[in-house]
Amino acid sequence: MNGSEVLARVLSLHSTPEDRTCFSARNQFAGVVQSVKLGEVMAEIVVTVGTLEIVSAITRASAESLGLKPGDSVKAIIKSTEVLIDKP
């Protein structure tokens, strides 16, 4: 199982949104799904968080397991060892 599949499985095991806050990732953003593009193996999910768009590439199986569709309220959970900063 890859990371996206593990996350989808963990989310599916919890019954309420309050139970879903048990992640070590500190960067958690409530948002709304804008689009779901399903490919053969992967899916591109675009989530709006305030004025920002976050694009996530997850497995198609994970997207289908979560039942993601435009308009769904979701939480983008970001765990990264690297964040790049640019100053215009």
For each residue, the residues with C-beta under 8 A, 3 or more apart:
1: 5 6 9
2: 5 6 59
3: 6 7
4: 7 8 58 59 62
5: 1 2 8 9 59 61 62
6: 1 2 3 9 10
7: 3 4 10 11 58 62 77
8: 4 5 11 12 58 59 61 62 65 66
9: 1 5 6 12 13 65
10: 6 7 13 14
11: 7 8 14 20 66
12: 8 9 65 66
13: 9 10
14: 10 11 19 20
15: 19
16: 19 20
17: 20 21
18: 21
19: 14 15 16 22
20: 11 14 16 17 23 75
21: 17 18 28
22: 19
23: 20 28 77 79
24: 79
25: 28 77 78 79
26:
27: 77 78 79 80
28: 21 23 25 75 76 77 78
29: 47 49 54 75 76 78
30: 49 73 74 75
31: 47 48 49 50 54 73 74 75 76
32: 47 48 71 72 73 74
33: 36 45 46 47 68 69 70 71 72 74
34: 46 47 48 53 70
35: 44 45 46 70
36: 33 43 44 45 46 63 68 69 70
37: 43 44
38: 43 60 63 64
39: 42 43 44 60
40: 60
41: 59 60
42: 39 57 58 59 60
43: 36 37 38 39 57 58 59 60 62 63 64 68
44: 35 36 37 39 55 56 57
45: 33 35 36 55 56 57 58 63 68
46: 33 34 35 36 53 54 55 56
47: 29 31 32 33 34 53 54 55 56 74 76
48: 31 32 34 52 53 54
49: 29 30 31 52 53 54 76
50: 31
51:
52: 48 49
53: 34 46 47 48 49
54: 29 31 46 47 48 49 76 78
55: 44 45 46 47
56: 44 45 46 47 76
57: 42 43 44 45
58: 4 7 8 42 43 45 62 63
59: 2 4 5 8 41 42 43 62 63
60: 38 39 40 41 42 43 63 64
61: 5 8 64 65
62: 4 5 7 8 43 58 59 65 66
63: 36 38 43 45 58 59 60 66 68
64: 38 43 60 61 67
65: 8 9 12 61 62
66: 8 11 12 62 63
67: 64 72
68: 33 36 43 45 63 72 74
69: 33 36 72
70: 33 34 35 36
71: 32 33
72: 32 33 67 68 69
73: 30 31 32
74: 30 31 32 33 47 68
75: 20 28 29 30 31
76: 28 29 31 47 49 54 56
77: 7 23 25 27 28
78: 25 27 28 29 54
79: 23 24 25 27
80: 27 83
81:
82:
83: 80
84:
85:
86:
87:
88:
